[in-house]
């Protein structure tokens, strides 16, 4: 192939590429314009939908009192029955809530009493052990004491943060 022919082929290919690029750019511009126009139309459609909904609600609000009055005039017994049924349902609901609440309060009081007795017993055992130079089990080792004994001792010594500590953390805090 001669140089002139190759040059001709190259120019023809470049012309085709330029024409393709111009066509692609033109299509992209048209799509952008269409998208912008459709976005405006979608916004206008949203406004129209909102206005239509507001008109429907306004009409319904105007019609509703008349329907309510007609319903009351025609069926006062039905309304009284519905009212009575709602009142009875309310009484049953309140009764259920009161029963559950009183049961929970009783359980909470019992748990508090038990916890108080256990805490006082643990505190007394610990106090005796400290006074006697040992622990509630007769030894000075913190490791052999129960969590409750360690907690009571920490409470006596006013160890800060004791309520969130594990047994090992209580032992470390008591040794400080």
MODELLER restraints for C-alpha pairs under 7 A, 6 or more apart:
rsr = mdl.restraints
at = mdl.atoms
rsr.add(forms.Gaussian(group=physical.xy_distance, feature=features.Distance(at['CA:122:A'], at['CA:148:A']), mean=6.49, stdev=0.5))
rsr.add(forms.Gaussian(group=physical.xy_distance, feature=features.Distance(at['CA:122:A'], at['CA:149:A']), mean=5.58, stdev=0.5))
rsr.add(forms.Gaussian(group=physical.xy_distance, feature=features.Distance(at['CA:122:A'], at['CA:152:A']), mean=6.37, stdev=0.5))
rsr.add(forms.Gaussian(group=physical.xy_distance, feature=features.Distance(at['CA:123:A'], at['CA:152:A']), mean=5.18, stdev=0.5))
rsr.add(forms.Gaussian(group=physical.xy_distance, feature=features.Distance(at['CA:125:A'], at['CA:136:A']), mean=5.23, stdev=0.5))
rsr.add(forms.Gaussian(group=physical.xy_distance, feature=features.Distance(at['CA:126:A'], at['CA:135:A']), mean=6.22, stdev=0.5))
rsr.add(forms.Gaussian(group=physical.xy_distance, feature=features.Distance(at['CA:126:A'], at['CA:136:A']), mean=5.58, stdev=0.5))
rsr.add(forms.Gaussian(group=physical.xy_distance, feature=features.Distance(at['CA:126:A'], at['CA:149:A']), mean=6.20, stdev=0.5))
rsr.add(forms.Gaussian(group=physical.xy_distance, feature=features.Distance(at['CA:126:A'], at['CA:153:A']), mean=6.42, stdev=0.5))
rsr.add(forms.Gaussian(group=physical.xy_distance, feature=features.Distance(at['CA:129:A'], at['CA:135:A']), mean=4.22, stdev=0.5))
rsr.add(forms.Gaussian(group=physical.xy_distance, feature=features.Distance(at['CA:129:A'], at['CA:136:A']), mean=5.00, stdev=0.5))
rsr.add(forms.Gaussian(group=physical.xy_distance, feature=features.Distance(at['CA:134:A'], at['CA:140:A']), mean=4.68, stdev=0.5))
rsr.add(forms.Gaussian(group=physical.xy_distance, feature=features.Distance(at['CA:142:A'], at['CA:171:A']), mean=6.26, stdev=0.5))
rsr.add(forms.Gaussian(group=physical.xy_distance, feature=features.Distance(at['CA:147:A'], at['CA:167:A']), mean=5.51, stdev=0.5))
rsr.add(forms.Gaussian(group=physical.xy_distance, feature=features.Distance(at['CA:150:A'], at['CA:170:A']), mean=6.49, stdev=0.5))
rsr.add(forms.Gaussian(group=physical.xy_distance, feature=features.Distance(at['CA:151:A'], at['CA:162:A']), mean=6.96, stdev=0.5))
rsr.add(forms.Gaussian(group=physical.xy_distance, feature=features.Distance(at['CA:151:A'], at['CA:170:A']), mean=6.97, stdev=0.5))
rsr.add(forms.Gaussian(group=physical.xy_distance, feature=features.Distance(at['CA:154:A'], at['CA:162:A']), mean=6.75, stdev=0.5))
rsr.add(forms.Gaussian(group=physical.xy_distance, feature=features.Distance(at['CA:154:A'], at['CA:174:A']), mean=6.53, stdev=0.5))
rsr.add(forms.Gaussian(group=physical.xy_distance, feature=features.Distance(at['CA:162:A'], at['CA:170:A']), mean=6.76, stdev=0.5))
